């Protein structure tokens, strides 16, 4: 049985790799891609999503642009990580895939209403602005979403844009708060799990050795993207954050976590966007997310390499 998904994204090299993994996986019916400002401004994330779908040979997938700014704070971007285009590392042709004229939030609402309740999973890979806007415009869709599987947050690992906050939640903390308060089942892939999935030199070279356009492109993205994390953390490679979302959908047995209560800090200037994860269940509050913490990283990269070598 195929799993119907909508990917909401702000590509970003790791977002792009997540898109390629989803596009190459027949278990997933990719109904659409929606874009949001995050790693780079909206015109670039939208161009990048179209570029990646063309690279994947998936011109059948509609791309809808969404929010150009967070709900109530100025936009923060991450060119220092992803480069000025968001996909620095290799030059790719300008995409010709047309942009769907619908706003991302309207596309999400319309698609959820057109399909059976509980049949579509939302996969946000960036700030949660579009998801929050869709829920604001049509609160009834909360009951129609099968689940939200997202990359964001951190708890024992701390933050990666401030000491307290992971980038996606920091960019739009109000949107993250609204999504985690929506009652929709959530699977959260925080830094605690994504930092275990590193682009070691051997893994990058295995992808380059595929000899395909996709393999060469992904290896070049990793070469560029990992330089920041190697300098920052002293690690052997960079974490592949966003592909963890797609890998969980394909092989949930690769991951371990637990049901927790998760709240997002929206007011404090010091801890804006912090994900307060009740890992030890001390608050007495009801759980609202499956929070991932462990991953079989070798199994993850075996899956990624196997899927990306498919024609």
KOLLUM-603053 format. One line per 2 residues: number of its first residue (from 0); their letters; for each residue x, y, z of N, C-alpha, C. Coordinates in steps of 0.05 Angstrom, whole numbers. Atoms other than C-alpha are relative to their C-alpha. Example, Ala and Ser with C-alpha at 12.3 -4.5 7.8 and 13.67 -1.06 7.14 Angstrom:
BEGIN
0) as) 18,-24,0,246,-90,156,18,24,0 | -16,-24,-1,273,-21,143,-15,22,14
This chain:
BEGIN
0) xx) 17,-24,0,0,0,0,18,25,0 | -16,-24,2,27,68,-19,-9,20,22
2) xx) 5,-20,-21,31,124,33,-1,27,-14 | 3,-26,13,4,190,6,13,22,17
4) xx) -14,-21,-15,48,249,26,0,26,-15 | -6,-27,10,56,324,16,25,8,14
6) xx) -25,-9,-12,127,350,28,0,31,-1 | -2,-28,-2,132,421,53,30,7,7
8) xx) -29,0,-2,204,445,46,12,27,-7 | -15,-24,6,256,500,41,28,-6,-10
10) xx) -26,11,8,312,469,0,22,21,-3 | -13,20,-17,371,466,25,8,-26,-12
12) xx) -11,25,11,417,409,5,-13,-24,13 | 11,24,-13,390,361,58,-30,-3,-7
14) xx) 27,2,9,318,379,38,-1,-13,-28 | -1,11,27,337,364,-34,4,-30,-1
16) xx) -6,29,-2,364,296,-15,-25,-15,10 | 25,11,-10,299,282,23,-20,-2,-23
18) xx) 18,0,23,259,301,-40,8,-23,-19 | -9,21,19,302,254,-83,-7,-27,11
20) xx) 6,26,-12,293,197,-33,-30,-6,-3 | 29,4,3,217,207,-33,-8,-6,-29
22) xx) 7,3,29,214,213,-109,8,-27,-11 | -10,26,9,252,148,-117,-13,-24,14
24) xx) 11,21,-17,209,108,-69,-29,-6,-8 | 27,6,10,148,73,-99,-21,-4,23
26) xx) 19,2,-23,118,63,-29,-14,26,6 | 10,-27,-6,105,138,-27,-13,12,-25
28) xx) 13,-15,21,54,174,-70,3,29,7 | -6,-28,-5,81,245,-73,-20,17,-14
30) xx) 22,-15,12,19,287,-83,7,28,-7 | -8,-27,6,54,353,-83,23,9,18
32) xx) -22,-13,-15,112,396,-58,-8,29,4 | 5,-28,-7,100,461,-22,25,13,11
34) xx) -25,-13,-8,154,512,-9,-5,23,20 | 1,-20,-21,168,560,48,27,13,2
36) xx) -25,-14,-6,220,612,64,13,-12,24 | -15,11,-23,274,585,110,30,0,-5
38) xx) -29,1,5,343,563,90,9,23,-18 | -3,-24,17,339,616,35,-28,12,-5
40) xx) 27,-12,4,283,664,14,-17,-17,-19 | 20,16,15,220,637,-19,5,-3,-30
42) xx) -5,5,28,238,650,-92,21,-21,-5 | -21,20,4,300,607,-84,-9,-27,9
44) xx) 9,27,-8,268,551,-44,-20,-12,-21 | 19,9,20,213,548,-97,15,-9,-26
46) xx) -17,9,23,264,546,-154,14,-26,6 | -15,24,-7,304,494,-117,-18,-25,0
48) xx) 18,23,0,244,448,-107,-6,-9,-29 | 6,7,28,228,451,-181,25,-13,-13
50) xx) -25,11,10,302,438,-198,3,-29,8 | -4,27,-10,304,376,-154,-20,-19,-12
52) xx) 20,18,12,239,347,-181,8,-6,-29 | -9,6,28,267,355,-252,23,-19,0
54) xx) -22,18,-3,331,321,-230,-10,-29,5 | 12,26,-7,288,264,-203,-17,-11,-22
56) xx) 18,9,21,248,259,-267,-29,0,8 | 28,0,-11,184,277,-230,-14,26,-7
58) xx) 15,-24,9,152,332,-271,-29,-2,5 | 29,4,-5,85,302,-252,-8,11,27
60) xx) 6,-9,-27,89,330,-181,-4,30,0 | 4,-29,-1,58,399,-171,17,13,22
62) xx) -16,-16,-19,100,452,-135,-16,26,5 | 15,-24,-7,63,508,-98,17,16,20
64) xx) -15,-17,-19,98,567,-65,-19,9,22 | 15,-8,-24,76,588,4,9,25,13
66) xx) -6,-24,-16,96,635,59,28,11,-6 | -25,-13,5,151,685,44,13,10,26
68) xx) -10,-10,-26,159,703,118,-15,-16,22 | 13,12,-22,143,673,186,-26,15,8
70) xx) 26,-11,-8,76,687,221,3,27,12 | -1,-25,-15,99,743,266,27,9,8
72) xx) -28,-9,-5,175,751,267,14,3,-27 | -15,-2,25,225,772,214,13,-26,-8
74) xx) -12,24,11,254,718,169,30,-1,7 | -28,6,-4,321,688,188,7,-22,-20
76) xx) -8,19,20,358,649,133,27,-12,7 | -24,15,-7,418,602,131,19,-3,-24
78) xx) -19,1,22,461,620,71,28,-8,9 | -26,7,-11,521,610,116,4,-30,1
80) xx) -2,29,1,505,536,115,-4,-10,-29 | 9,12,25,472,524,47,10,15,-25
82) xx) -9,-16,22,505,578,4,-22,19,-10 | 18,-21,8,473,636,-31,-25,-10,-15
84) xx) 23,11,15,427,593,-75,-16,-19,17 | 12,21,-16,410,542,-21,9,-28,-10
86) xx) -10,26,11,437,487,-67,28,3,-12 | -27,-3,9,509,509,-74,15,-27,0
88) xx) -16,24,1,559,455,-92,3,-11,-28 | 0,9,28,541,440,-164,-19,18,-15
90) xx) 17,-16,16,511,481,-220,-20,-17,-15 | 21,15,13,444,455,-245,-15,19,-19
92) xx) 14,-18,18,402,481,-303,-24,13,13 | 24,-14,-10,347,531,-290,-25,-18,-6
94) xx) 23,18,4,282,491,-281,-20,11,-19 | 22,-8,18,227,492,-333,-27,-10,11
96) xx) 25,10,-12,176,456,-289,-17,23,9 | 16,-24,-7,118,505,-283,-8,-1,29
98) xx) 9,-3,-28,97,531,-215,-30,-1,0 | 29,0,-5,27,513,-193,-9,26,12
100) xx) 7,-27,-10,-10,579,-181,-12,1,28 | 13,0,-27,-43,557,-116,20,6,22
102) xx) -17,-4,-23,-15,581,-50,3,-27,14 | -6,25,-13,17,525,-11,-22,-8,20
104) xx) 20,7,-20,-33,529,46,-27,-8,-13 | 25,8,14,-92,527,-2,3,-27,-13
106) xx) -5,27,12,-61,467,-38,-3,-22,22 | 2,19,-22,-54,431,29,-29,-5,8
108) xx) 28,3,-8,-126,445,48,-16,-14,-21 | 15,12,22,-154,427,-20,6,-30,-3
110) xx) -8,28,4,-115,362,-25,-10,-17,23 | 10,16,-23,-134,339,45,-30,-4,-3
112) xx) 29,3,2,-207,352,30,-8,-18,-24 | 6,17,24,-204,315,-37,5,-29,5
114) xx) -7,28,-6,-177,251,-5,-13,-8,25 | 13,12,-24,-205,205,48,14,10,25
116) xx) -12,-8,-25,-195,228,119,20,-21,10 | -20,19,-10,-132,198,150,17,-14,-20
118) xx) -15,14,21,-100,181,84,25,15,-9 | -22,-16,9,-48,236,76,18,8,24
120) xx) -20,-9,-20,16,249,116,13,25,-10 | -15,-24,6,46,318,117,29,-3,10
122) xx) -28,3,-6,122,320,116,14,27,-2 | -14,-26,0,149,389,135,30,-4,6
124) xx) -29,2,-3,224,395,127,12,27,8 | -10,-27,-6,230,470,142,-17,13,22
126) xx) 18,-14,-18,195,523,184,-29,-8,-6 | 27,11,1,123,504,198,-22,20,-8
128) xx) 18,-22,6,91,568,171,-23,-9,-18 | 21,8,18,52,536,114,-20,-19,14
130) xx) 18,18,-14,24,481,159,-18,15,19 | 16,-16,-19,2,531,211,-21,17,-16
132) xx) 19,-16,16,-30,575,157,-23,-18,-10 | 21,18,9,-68,515,129,-20,-6,23
134) xx) 17,6,-23,-94,498,199,-16,24,8 | 15,-24,-6,-114,570,210,-23,4,-20
136) xx) 20,-4,21,-151,574,144,-23,-20,1 | 20,22,0,-187,508,153,5,-18,24
138) xx) -5,16,-24,-186,481,224,-10,-29,-3 | 11,27,3,-227,421,201,20,-20,-12
140) xx) -19,19,12,-167,392,164,16,-15,21 | -16,14,-21,-134,373,230,-9,-29,2
142) xx) 11,27,-3,-180,313,234,4,-17,-25 | -4,15,25,-164,293,162,29,-8,-5
144) xx) -28,6,4,-88,290,169,7,-26,14 | -7,26,-12,-62,220,181,21,5,22
146) xx) -21,-7,-19,0,248,216,18,21,-13 | -21,-19,10,54,301,210,27,-12,9
148) xx) -27,9,-5,125,274,205,19,22,-7 | -15,-25,4,173,332,213,29,-2,10
150) xx) -26,-4,-11,245,351,222,0,26,15 | -2,-24,-15,255,401,277,5,-5,29
152) xx) -3,2,-29,274,414,349,26,-14,8 | -22,13,-12,325,386,395,-4,1,30
154) xx) 3,-1,-29,328,369,469,27,-4,14 | -27,4,-13,391,336,499,22,12,-18
156) xx) -20,-10,19,428,359,436,2,30,0 | 1,-29,1,409,432,446,-8,11,-27
158) xx) 8,-13,25,403,479,387,22,1,-20 | -21,-3,20,440,492,322,0,29,-12
160) xx) 0,-28,9,421,565,309,3,19,24 | -6,-12,-26,421,587,383,6,-23,19
162) xx) -5,22,-18,442,548,444,-25,-16,7 | 24,14,-9,369,531,457,-17,-11,-23
164) xx) 19,5,22,336,526,388,12,-12,-25 | -6,10,27,339,485,325,-11,20,-21
166) xx) 5,-21,20,335,527,261,-30,1,-8 | 27,-1,11,265,507,235,-19,12,21
168) xx) 18,-10,-20,230,521,301,7,29,8 | -8,-27,-6,271,584,313,-11,20,-20
170) xx) 9,-18,21,251,614,246,-29,8,4 | 28,-6,-5,177,609,262,-11,-15,24
172) xx) 9,14,-24,164,590,334,-30,-1,4 | 29,-1,-3,91,611,333,-13,-22,-17
174) xx) 10,21,17,78,564,274,5,-28,13 | -6,25,-13,113,507,311,-19,-5,23
176) xx) 18,2,-23,72,521,373,-28,-8,-9 | 27,6,9,7,519,334,-2,-28,-11
178) xx) 1,28,10,24,454,299,1,-20,22 | -2,19,-23,44,419,364,-25,2,18
180) xx) 24,-3,-16,-21,445,395,-25,-9,-16 | 23,5,18,-65,421,337,-15,-26,5
182) xx) 12,26,-5,-80,351,362,5,-20,-22 | -8,19,22,-53,320,297,23,-17,11
184) xx) -23,17,-8,-8,259,311,26,9,-14 | -25,-11,10,64,281,303,23,-20,5
186) xx) -26,14,-4,130,244,292,21,22,-4 | -19,-21,0,188,290,307,28,-11,-2
188) xx) -28,8,3,259,279,282,17,24,8 | -15,-23,-9,301,327,324,30,-3,-5
190) xx) -29,2,3,375,342,323,12,-24,14 | -10,23,-15,384,286,374,3,-25,-18
192) xx) -2,23,17,371,235,319,15,7,-26 | -13,-7,25,394,273,257,30,3,2
194) xx) -29,-3,-3,463,287,286,14,-27,1 | -12,27,1,474,211,286,3,-10,-29
196) xx) 0,9,28,467,207,210,19,18,-15 | -21,-18,10,533,235,184,10,-8,-27
198) xx) -10,5,27,558,242,113,31,-5,2 | -29,7,-1,625,207,125,11,-1,-28
200) xx) -13,0,27,675,208,68,-7,-25,-15 | 6,26,13,662,134,53,-29,1,-11
202) xx) 28,-1,9,587,147,47,-4,19,-23 | 1,-18,22,596,207,2,12,-12,-25
204) xx) -13,12,24,643,169,-44,-17,-23,-11 | 18,22,10,594,110,-47,-22,11,-18
206) xx) 21,-13,16,541,158,-74,12,10,-26 | -13,-10,24,591,189,-123,5,-24,-19
208) xx) -7,24,16,610,119,-146,-24,-12,-15 | 24,9,15,538,107,-170,3,7,-29
210) xx) -5,-8,27,561,144,-232,-24,13,-14 | 24,-12,12,492,173,-244,0,31,5
212) xx) 3,-29,-4,472,246,-249,-9,6,28 | 10,-4,-27,434,240,-184,23,-5,21
214) xx) -21,7,-19,492,206,-147,22,22,0 | -21,-21,2,543,258,-172,-10,26,13
216) xx) 11,-25,-11,497,316,-153,-1,-2,30 | 2,3,-30,483,289,-83,27,1,13
218) xx) -27,0,-12,557,277,-70,11,29,0 | -10,-28,1,573,349,-93,-14,17,21
220) xx) 15,-14,-21,518,376,-47,12,-6,27 | -12,8,-26,547,337,11,27,12,4
222) xx) -27,-13,-2,617,362,-4,-2,28,9 | 3,-28,-7,593,433,1,-12,3,28
224) xx) 16,-3,-24,543,425,58,15,-9,25 | -13,10,-24,588,386,105,23,18,11
226) xx) -23,-16,-9,643,439,108,-8,16,25 | 8,-16,-23,602,480,157,-1,-16,26
228) xx) 3,16,-24,587,424,206,27,-12,8 | -27,10,-8,658,395,203,15,22,15
230) xx) -13,-22,-14,684,464,223,-13,5,27 | 15,-7,-24,630,474,275,2,-21,22
232) xx) 2,21,-19,627,406,308,26,-18,1 | -23,18,1,693,373,288,-8,-29,-7
234) xx) 11,27,5,651,314,263,11,-10,-27 | -8,13,25,666,265,207,-24,2,-19
236) xx) 23,-4,18,616,295,158,-21,17,14 | 22,-17,-9,551,333,166,-25,-18,5
238) xx) 25,15,-3,483,309,192,-19,4,-23 | 21,-2,20,431,294,140,-27,1,14
240) xx) 24,-4,-16,372,324,177,-26,-10,-13 | 26,4,11,313,323,130,-6,-27,-12
242) xx) 6,27,10,321,255,97,-10,-20,22 | 10,17,-22,306,225,166,-30,-2,0
244) xx) 30,0,2,233,244,155,-9,-22,-19 | 8,19,21,228,203,91,9,-28,8
246) xx) -10,27,-9,271,146,119,-19,-12,21 | 19,11,-20,223,139,178,-25,-11,-13
248) xx) 24,10,14,164,133,131,5,-27,-14 | -6,25,15,200,79,91,9,-23,18
250) xx) -11,20,-18,236,42,147,-1,9,29 | 2,-10,-27,209,62,215,16,-17,20
252) xx) -15,17,-18,246,3,246,29,8,3 | -27,-11,-2,311,40,234,3,19,24
254) xx) 0,-22,-20,291,90,289,-12,-10,26 | 12,5,-26,275,88,363,-5,27,13
256) xx) 7,-25,-14,240,141,404,-21,-6,21 | 21,5,-19,185,151,454,-21,23,-2
258) xx) 21,-20,-1,119,188,461,5,20,22 | -6,-22,-19,129,255,496,-20,23,-4
260) xx) 13,-27,4,95,321,509,22,19,-10 | -19,-19,11,129,374,467,-14,27,-1
262) xx) 10,-27,2,118,449,475,22,18,-12 | -19,-18,13,151,506,437,0,27,13
264) xx) -2,-27,-12,176,570,469,-3,22,-21 | 5,-21,19,149,631,434,5,28,10
266) xx) -1,-27,-11,160,690,481,28,8,9 | -26,-8,-12,230,688,512,20,7,-22
268) xx) -22,-7,19,284,725,472,24,-19,3 | -23,17,-4,335,678,503,-4,-28,-11
270) xx) 5,27,8,302,612,486,-22,-2,-22 | 19,0,22,257,630,426,4,-25,-17
272) xx) -1,24,17,239,567,387,9,-25,14 | -10,24,-14,264,519,440,-23,-21,1
274) xx) 19,22,-3,229,451,439,3,-12,27 | 0,10,-27,212,433,510,-12,-28,0
276) xx) 8,28,3,210,357,506,0,-13,28 | 3,14,-26,184,320,568,8,-29,-3
278) xx) -10,28,4,228,259,556,-5,-18,24 | 3,16,-24,223,236,628,-28,1,11
280) xx) 28,-1,-8,148,250,633,-4,10,28 | 2,-12,-27,154,295,693,-22,21,2
282) xx) 19,-22,0,102,347,672,-28,-9,6 | 27,10,-3,41,303,675,-18,8,-23
284) xx) 15,-9,23,19,333,608,-3,-23,-20 | 4,21,19,-10,288,554,21,0,-22
286) xx) -20,1,22,38,264,499,-13,10,-25 | 10,-10,26,31,297,431,19,-5,-23
288) xx) -19,6,21,91,271,392,16,-25,6 | -21,21,-1,133,210,379,26,13,-6
290) xx) -25,-14,3,202,239,390,22,-21,-5 | -21,19,7,259,201,355,26,8,12
292) xx) -26,-6,-12,326,194,388,23,-17,-10 | -20,19,9,363,134,360,-5,-8,-29
294) xx) 3,8,28,376,111,288,23,-19,-7 | -20,17,12,412,55,253,12,15,-24
296) xx) -10,-18,21,456,102,213,10,-16,-24 | -9,16,22,487,46,171,-24,-9,-17
298) xx) 24,7,14,417,22,153,-12,23,-15 | 10,-24,13,396,93,136,15,5,-26
300) xx) -15,-6,24,453,103,87,-2,-22,-21 | 4,21,19,443,35,57,-26,4,-16
302) xx) 25,-6,13,371,54,43,3,23,-20 | -3,-23,17,390,122,15,16,-7,-26
304) xx) -17,7,23,444,93,-31,-15,-18,-19 | 15,19,16,399,37,-55,-22,15,-16
306) xx) 21,-15,14,342,85,-73,11,19,-21 | -10,-20,19,385,137,-107,14,-13,-24
308) xx) -12,13,24,417,85,-153,-21,-10,-19 | 21,10,18,349,67,-182,-2,19,-24
310) x) 3,-18,23,338,93,-253,-24,18,2
